Amino acid sequence: MSSIELDVIYDPDEIGKIVPVISSAWGMESVGTLIKDIVSAMRYHGGVVIGAYENSKMVGMHFSFPGYRKGKVYLYSHMTGVVSGLKYSGIGYQLKMKQKEWALDNGYDLIAWTYDPIMSLNANFNLRKLGTIARSYIDNFYGTMEDSINFGIPTDRVVTEWWIRKEKKVDSGGFAPINPFESEYSFDFSFDKENLPPKAMVQIPGNFVEVKKKDREVAVNWRMYLRKVLRSLFSKGYTAVGFDPRKNAYLLEKGCDFPGKENPSVFG
């Protein structure tokens, strides 16, 4: 047998290669079994799994597990989902509130997770409804997606931080738009990094899924543009403190007071 080299893996596309190895090593035909086993292990070793039931049938789920970066312990919220027929019914919010309750009872002060920053519904739910903040951007977090809609579009994510022992208060006035546009399909993707207001408003498409379906090139341009803008703002000390659903816009402030300010971000 040839010599074996061992290495720690960081690249998400390389991580994906472990799945067929697991399938071969354990004789697993279904990824569903793998998911159940992993979530069960996460739950036992300090995580939480929550179910939402209607007439004794599970219609929503959540699971999270302990995270640790740069000396900070937090609860990493990996997945919250509701069956398709009951989406937008408020069950997702109830699951997050139950998660918060559990986290407080178990000594956590921070819950964190990633979401796609160009999806306006997610941004609104996280930043406005739950009261999280965001100040860290990760390029191509999940690596390459192979489906026809997402192929070729990087899977960028921001990390949102929910400091659950404090309430966030946002003054929604005074935010200056830095990229106003009339149509997401005919938009100047330039960005002035120097002349930035202390309170910046960054608009995004109202429905990025439709943008991807209609024009992949525009969708990629949007992805790369938002990456450039948010990374630049975060590096200059701005924090996303809110979201305006009327304008589909991030609200970012520099040097403002927000839950978690006294704790430098560990997700950069």
Secondary structure, 3 states (H helix, E strand, C coil): CCCCCCCCCCCHHHHCCHHHHHHHHHCCCCHHHHHHHHHHHHHHCCCEEEEEEECCEEEEEEEEEEEEECCEEEEEEEEEEECHHHCCCCHHHHHHHHHHHHHHHCCCCEEEEEECCCCHHHHHHHHHHHCCEEEEEECCCCCCCCCCCCCCCCCCEEEEEEECCCCCCCCCCCCEECCCCCCCCCCCCCCCCCCCCCEEEEECCCCHHHHHHHCHHHHHHHHHHHHHHHHHHHHCCEEEEEEECCCCEEEEEECCCCCCCCCCCCCC
